[in-house]
Structures are given as C-alpha cells and as structure tokens.
C-alpha cells in the first residue's frame, strides 16, 4: 500500500503532465504551417503520461513483486511516449524527403531502428523489474542498457550529422534538445539501480519523487523546449524576410 505522501507525489506528477499538455496545446495555436506535428506529438506525450500518473495515483498500474511494488504503468507510459520523443527529435534533424526510393527506405530504416531499439530497451527493463531472480533481473537490465546505448549512438551519430548538415537554428535546436534528452535519460538506469527494483538504496518515496521530477522534465520540459524552439525559428524566419524586403526595395 502506498502512503499518503507517495500518493501526493503521484498526483503532483499527474497535475504537472496535465498542465504541460495544456500549455503545449495553447502554444500549438501559433504553430507554423508544416510544423504542427511537433505540437501534436508533444501534447500526446504529456497526455499519455498524465493518464499513467492518474492511474498510479489511484492505485492502478501497480503490482506486487515479492515484498515491493512494481509500477508497470510507468513502462506502459514509456513504451508509448519515448518513441514519440525520439521521433520529434529526429524530425528536427532530418530534412523533409524530396524523393522516394532509396532515400525513403533509408529514412524508414533509421526511424525503425531507433524506435525498435527504444521499445526493446523499455520491455527488457520491464522484464527486469518484474523479476525477483537477481541473475535474471540484472541480465535483463544489462540488455536494456545495451539497447539504450544503441539509441544514444544513433542520435549522436547519423541523426546529429543530418542536423549539422542543415546548420543554423536547426543544428542549435537539435543539439540543445538531444543534450537535454540524453542527460535526463541517463538518470533512469541509475535510478533503477539505486531504487526498489535494484539495490534498494533509495526508499520507495524517494524513488517516486525522483521519477516524477525526471518524467516531468523529460516530457513537459522537453516538449516545451521543442515547441518554443519551433516558434523561435518561425519568428527568425519572419525577421529575415522583413529585413530582406526593404533592402530589395532600395
């Protein structure tokens, strides 16, 4: 059974995700043409996380594994939201397709590889959390970490190279977003090791608090950073056009 304090933290997480979804929806009203998908995806991430926190705050999505509570609703949340976060990041870096054929197949392979590795990472993490057998548990955890490293390698390899090729504000926005997401995601395996699923160094209350903070940062914070970055690019484009017009008239 969760304590009142633990329930309170989950309700705060729920409220934070809901407010984040609302803020992104309001920002989306000013979304430039052709970029609305970023706002829709960021809103969806927060809405899914809101649902997961609402479930956990009401005692759902939690199962007893031995003497501890396993919050499997987190993994349902992550397996749905992390691919959307990665897709948003990749769509910043990768230019629009100008043709089909080989270019389209390469793009599909890149997206499929990253999303597949990400889903594999989450599911093997869930298997680790559901196990009470230490060799099996840490085996699944190690496999999950390998998948995580593959995701990070692709983001900072071919995806970053695509952003560098575009340069300017696109490169700057991608680098900012990729850095934030990488740093936040690095906390998750550390928290797993220190928390109740791993060594139990952290109490359940401490674990719930830290998960709520990094979940809010990785979903609401990242979404707002992405959406405001898109709007800033729009303002920059308008400013450049307005400065070119008088010069052309002269």
SULGIFEN-V201023 format. One record per residue. N is the residue number from 1. RES is the residue in three letters. PSI is psi in whole degrees, 0 to 359 (none if undefined). D_CENTER is the distance of its C-alpha to the mean C-alpha in Angstrom with 1 decimal. Layout:
# SULGIFEN-V201023
<<N & RES & PSI & D_CENTER> <N & RES & PSI & D_CENTER>>
This chain:
# SULGIFEN-V201023
<<1 & UNK & 136 & 29.0> <2 & UNK & 149 & 26.6> <3 & UNK & 170 & 28.2> <4 & UNK & 321 & 28.3> <5 & UNK & 319 & 26.3> <6 & UNK & 318 & 23.5> <7 & UNK & 319 & 23.6> <8 & UNK & 318 & 23.6> <9 & UNK & 318 & 20.3> <10 & UNK & 322 & 18.7> <11 & UNK & 324 & 20.3> <12 & UNK & 318 & 19.0> <13 & UNK & 318 & 15.4> <14 & UNK & 312 & 16.3> <15 & UNK & 319 & 18.0> <16 & UNK & 318 & 15.3> <17 & UNK & 320 & 12.8> <18 & UNK & 316 & 15.9> <19 & UNK & 323 & 16.9> <20 & UNK & 317 & 13.6> <21 & UNK & 318 & 13.9> <22 & UNK & 316 & 17.5> <23 & UNK & 318 & 17.0> <24 & UNK & 322 & 14.7> <25 & UNK & 319 & 17.4> <26 & UNK & 320 & 20.1> <27 & UNK & 326 & 18.7> <28 & UNK & 341 & 18.5> <29 & UNK & 335 & 22.2> <30 & UNK & 17 & 22.7> <31 & UNK & 136 & 20.4> <32 & UNK & 156 & 22.4> <33 & UNK & 137 & 23.7> <34 & UNK & 357 & 21.6> <35 & UNK & 5 & 18.3> <36 & UNK & 335 & 17.9> <37 & UNK & 328 & 15.4> <38 & UNK & 319 & 12.7> <39 & UNK & 320 & 13.7> <40 & UNK & 316 & 14.0> <41 & UNK & 318 & 10.6> <42 & UNK & 321 & 9.1> <43 & UNK & 316 & 11.8> <44 & UNK & 320 & 11.2> <45 & UNK & 311 & 7.7> <46 & UNK & 322 & 9.7> <47 & UNK & 319 & 12.7> <48 & UNK & 318 & 11.5> <49 & UNK & 322 & 10.4> <50 & UNK & 315 & 13.8> <51 & UNK & 318 & 15.6> <52 & UNK & 316 & 14.5> <53 & UNK & 325 & 15.5> <54 & UNK & 318 & 18.6> <55 & UNK & 312 & 19.5> <56 & UNK & 322 & 19.3> <57 & UNK & 334 & 21.1> <58 & UNK & 9 & 23.8> <59 & UNK & 9 & 24.1> <60 & UNK & 163 & 22.6> <61 & UNK & 21 & 20.1> <62 & UNK & 129 & 21.8> <63 & UNK & 155 & 24.4> <64 & UNK & 124 & 26.9> <65 & UNK & 100 & 26.8> <66 & UNK & 239 & 30.0> <67 & UNK & 7 & 30.2> <68 & UNK & 163 & 26.5> <69 & UNK & 133 & 24.0> <70 & UNK & 119 & 21.1> <71 & UNK & 79 & 18.2> <72 & UNK & 343 & 17.4> <73 & UNK & 331 & 15.7> <74 & UNK & 318 & 12.7> <75 & UNK & 325 & 12.6> <76 & UNK & 316 & 13.3> <77 & UNK & 306 & 10.3> <78 & UNK & 321 & 7.9> <79 & UNK & 340 & 10.0> <80 & UNK & 321 & 9.6> <81 & UNK & 325 & 6.1> <82 & UNK & 323 & 4.3> <83 & UNK & 326 & 7.2> <84 & UNK & 321 & 6.8> <85 & UNK & 316 & 4.0> <86 & UNK & 320 & 6.4> <87 & UNK & 319 & 9.2> <88 & UNK & 317 & 8.9> <89 & UNK & 318 & 9.1> <90 & UNK & 325 & 11.8> <91 & UNK & 341 & 13.7> <92 & UNK & 316 & 14.1> <93 & UNK & 322 & 15.7> <94 & UNK & 129 & 17.7> <95 & UNK & 158 & 20.8> <96 & UNK & 145 & 21.9> <97 & UNK & 134 & 24.0> <98 & UNK & 351 & 27.6> <99 & UNK & 171 & 29.1> <100 & UNK & 221 & 28.6> <101 & UNK & 224 & 29.9> <102 & UNK & 321 & 28.7> <103 & UNK & 316 & 26.2> <104 & UNK & 321 & 24.5> <105 & UNK & 321 & 24.7> <106 & UNK & 319 & 23.1> <107 & UNK & 316 & 20.2> <108 & UNK & 320 & 19.8> <109 & UNK & 321 & 20.2> <110 & UNK & 313 & 17.5> <111 & UNK & 313 & 14.9> <112 & UNK & 320 & 16.4> <113 & UNK & 315 & 16.4> <114 & UNK & 313 & 12.8> <115 & UNK & 321 & 11.7> <116 & UNK & 315 & 14.7> <117 & UNK & 322 & 14.1> <118 & UNK & 313 & 10.5> <119 & UNK & 320 & 12.2> <120 & UNK & 319 & 15.1> <121 & UNK & 314 & 13.3> <122 & UNK & 315 & 12.1> <123 & UNK & 319 & 15.6> <124 & UNK & 330 & 17.6> <125 & UNK & 321 & 15.9> <126 & UNK & 315 & 17.1> <127 & UNK & 322 & 20.5> <128 & UNK & 317 & 20.7> <129 & UNK & 332 & 20.1> <130 & UNK & 355 & 22.7> <131 & UNK & 140 & 25.3> <132 & UNK & 358 & 28.0> <133 & UNK & 111 & 29.5> <134 & UNK & 313 & 28.5> <135 & UNK & 318 & 29.1> <136 & UNK & 314 & 27.2> <137 & UNK & 310 & 24.3> <138 & UNK & 337 & 23.9> <139 & UNK & 312 & 24.5> <140 & UNK & 321 & 21.5> <141 & UNK & 317 & 19.5> <142 & UNK & 318 & 20.8> <143 & UNK & 318 & 20.0> <144 & UNK & 319 & 16.3> <145 & UNK & 324 & 16.3> <146 & UNK & 316 & 18.0> <147 & UNK & 321 & 15.4> <148 & UNK & 316 & 12.7> <149 & UNK & 326 & 15.2> <150 & UNK & 316 & 15.7> <151 & UNK & 312 & 12.2> <152 & UNK & 320 & 12.5> <153 & UNK & 320 & 16.0> <154 & UNK & 318 & 15.3> <155 & UNK & 317 & 12.8> <156 & UNK & 1 & 15.5> <157 & UNK & 257 & 18.3> <158 & UNK & 325 & 18.9> <159 & UNK & 315 & 16.0> <160 & UNK & 321 & 16.9> <161 & UNK & 323 & 20.5> <162 & UNK & 321 & 19.9> <163 & UNK & 320 & 18.6> <164 & UNK & 324 & 21.6> <165 & UNK & 328 & 23.9> <166 & UNK & 326 & 23.0> <167 & UNK & 192 & 23.4> <168 & UNK & 221 & 23.8> <169 & UNK & 331 & 21.2> <170 & UNK & 314 & 18.9> <171 & UNK & 316 & 19.0> <172 & UNK & 316 & 18.6> <173 & UNK & 316 & 15.6> <174 & UNK & 313 & 13.8> <175 & UNK & 318 & 15.0> <176 & UNK & 312 & 13.8> <177 & UNK & 316 & 10.2> <178 & UNK & 322 & 10.2> <179 & UNK & 313 & 12.1> <180 & UNK & 312 & 10.0> <181 & UNK & 319 & 6.8> <182 & UNK & 313 & 9.5> <183 & UNK & 315 & 11.4> <184 & UNK & 318 & 9.1> <185 & UNK & 333 & 8.1> <186 & UNK & 336 & 11.9> <187 & UNK & 329 & 12.7> <188 & UNK & 309 & 11.7> <189 & UNK & 327 & 14.5> <190 & UNK & 317 & 16.8> <191 & UNK & 323 & 16.4> <192 & UNK & 314 & 17.1> <193 & UNK & 317 & 20.2> <194 & UNK & 339 & 21.4> <195 & UNK & 194 & 20.7> <196 & UNK & 338 & 22.7> <197 & UNK & 337 & 21.4> <198 & UNK & 250 & 22.7> <199 & UNK & 352 & 25.4> <200 & UNK & 29 & 25.4> <201 & UNK & 320 & 25.8> <202 & UNK & 145 & 23.7> <203 & UNK & 166 & 25.0> <204 & UNK & 320 & 23.1> <205 & UNK & 314 & 23.1> <206 & UNK & 320 & 21.7> <207 & UNK & 315 & 18.9> <208 & UNK & 320 & 18.0> <209 & UNK & 311 & 18.1> <210 & UNK & 319 & 15.9> <211 & UNK & 317 & 13.2> <212 & UNK & 318 & 13.5> <213 & UNK & 312 & 13.3> <214 & UNK & 329 & 10.2> <215 & UNK & 314 & 8.4> <216 & UNK & 320 & 9.9> <217 & UNK & 318 & 9.1> <218 & UNK & 341 & 5.4> <219 & UNK & 298 & 5.5> <220 & UNK & 310 & 9.1> <221 & UNK & 312 & 9.7> <222 & UNK & 316 & 7.2> <223 & UNK & 316 & 8.4> <224 & UNK & 321 & 11.9> <225 & UNK & 318 & 11.9> <226 & UNK & 311 & 11.2> <227 & UNK & 319 & 13.6> <228 & UNK & 329 & 16.2> <229 & UNK & 319 & 16.1> <230 & UNK & 316 & 17.0> <231 & UNK & 324 & 19.7> <232 & UNK & 322 & 21.0> <233 & UNK & 321 & 21.4> <234 & UNK & 314 & 23.4> <235 & UNK & 321 & 25.6> <236 & UNK & 320 & 26.2> <237 & UNK & 320 & 27.3> <238 & UNK & 318 & 29.6> <239 & UNK & 317 & 31.1> <240 & UNK & 318 & 31.9> <241 & UNK & 319 & 33.6> <242 & UNK & 330 & 35.6> <243 & UNK & 331 & 36.8> <244 & UNK & 325 & 37.8> <245 & UNK & 310 & 39.8> <246 & UNK & 324 & 42.4> <247 & UNK & 321 & 42.9> <248 & UNK & 322 & 43.6> <249 & UNK & 323 & 46.0> <250 & UNK & none & 47.8>>
